[in-house]
Amino acid sequence: MVESIAKSKNKDFAVSLITPWVKGNMFVSDDDILKVRMQNTIFFGLIPAGMTKDNSPLSSVSNVYTSKEYKLSNIIIGLLLAIFGVMSLGSSFMTGLILAVIGVLLIGSGIKTTFAY
């Protein structure tokens, strides 16, 4: 007999390692409904704005797949910002550091993995 010791059905998770402040939630309710709540984002996926909600009967979930895509525009803009930030560290340390960090975040936001059902 297999028994679940700790069954937390409503736990938030970070949708990206780059942006841990953007949270999502996915669970199956007591009446076998798959409930998904994901935050919408702006500014290259860095700032949360709004929420997407979906409720689907568990019996209708089929064709589950994942895919990976690369947004070259985000990666190139992030790379340019990171390079410019590192180059300007000597003249203005804080400005250069902020630009470099934003650049690295933009590079990371250009790599997207999608889970769909």
C-alpha positions in Angstrom: 0.0 0.0 0.0 1.4 3.3 -1.1 0.5 6.4 1.0 1.3 10.0 0.5 2.7 11.5 3.7 2.6 15.2 2.8 0.1 16.1 0.1 0.2 19.9 -0.4 -2.1 20.6 -3.4 -1.7 24.3 -3.6 2.0 25.2 -3.7 3.5 28.0 -5.8 6.6 27.5 -7.9 9.0 29.8 -9.7 8.4 29.6 -13.5 12.0 30.5 -14.2 15.3 30.2 -12.5 16.2 33.7 -13.7 13.0 35.3 -12.3 12.1 33.6 -9.0 9.7 36.3 -8.1 7.4 35.3 -11.0 5.2 32.4 -9.6 2.9 29.8 -11.1 0.6 27.3 -9.6 -0.7 24.0 -10.9 -2.7 21.4 -9.0 -5.6 18.9 -9.3 -8.6 19.7 -7.2 -10.7 17.3 -5.2 -13.2 17.1 -8.1 -10.5 16.0 -10.6 -10.1 19.5 -12.2 -6.6 20.5 -13.3 -6.2 24.1 -12.2 -3.4 26.3 -13.6 -2.6 29.9 -12.6 0.4 31.6 -14.3 1.5 35.2 -14.1 1.7 37.2 -17.3 4.9 39.3 -17.7 6.2 42.4 -19.4 9.7 43.8 -20.1 11.1 40.6 -21.6 9.5 38.4 -18.9 11.1 40.1 -15.9 8.1 42.0 -14.4 4.8 40.2 -13.5 1.6 41.9 -14.8 -1.7 40.1 -14.7 -2.7 36.4 -14.3 -3.7 33.6 -16.7 -6.1 31.0 -15.2 -7.2 27.7 -16.8 -9.5 24.9 -15.4 -9.6 21.6 -17.4 -11.2 18.3 -16.4 -8.4 15.8 -15.7 -10.0 13.3 -18.0 -9.6 15.6 -21.0 -5.8 16.2 -20.6 -4.0 14.6 -23.4 -1.0 15.2 -25.7 1.2 16.6 -23.0 4.5 17.9 -24.5 7.4 20.3 -23.9 9.4 22.4 -26.3 12.3 24.7 -26.1 12.8 27.9 -28.1 15.4 30.6 -28.2 14.5 34.3 -28.7 17.5 35.8 -30.4 16.3 39.3 -29.9 16.3 39.0 -26.1 19.7 37.2 -26.2 21.4 39.8 -28.4 20.0 42.8 -26.5 21.0 41.2 -23.2 24.5 40.4 -24.5 24.9 44.0 -25.6 23.7 45.4 -22.3 26.0 43.0 -20.3 29.0 43.9 -22.4 28.2 47.7 -22.1 27.7 47.2 -18.3 31.0 45.4 -17.8 32.8 48.1 -19.9 31.4 50.9 -17.9 32.3 49.3 -14.5 35.4 51.5 -14.3 33.7 54.9 -14.7 30.5 54.3 -12.8 30.5 51.1 -10.8 26.8 50.9 -9.8 25.5 51.8 -13.3 27.7 49.3 -14.9 26.7 46.6 -12.4 23.0 47.3 -12.9 23.3 47.2 -16.6 25.4 43.9 -16.5 22.8 42.2 -14.2 19.9 43.3 -16.4 21.8 42.1 -19.5 22.4 38.7 -17.9 18.7 38.5 -16.9 17.7 39.3 -20.5 20.0 36.6 -21.9 18.4 34.1 -19.6 14.9 35.2 -20.5 15.6 34.5 -24.2 15.7 30.7 -23.5 12.1 29.5 -23.1 10.8 26.0 -22.3 7.1 25.4 -22.8 4.9 22.8 -21.2 1.5 22.4 -22.9 -1.4 20.0 -22.8 
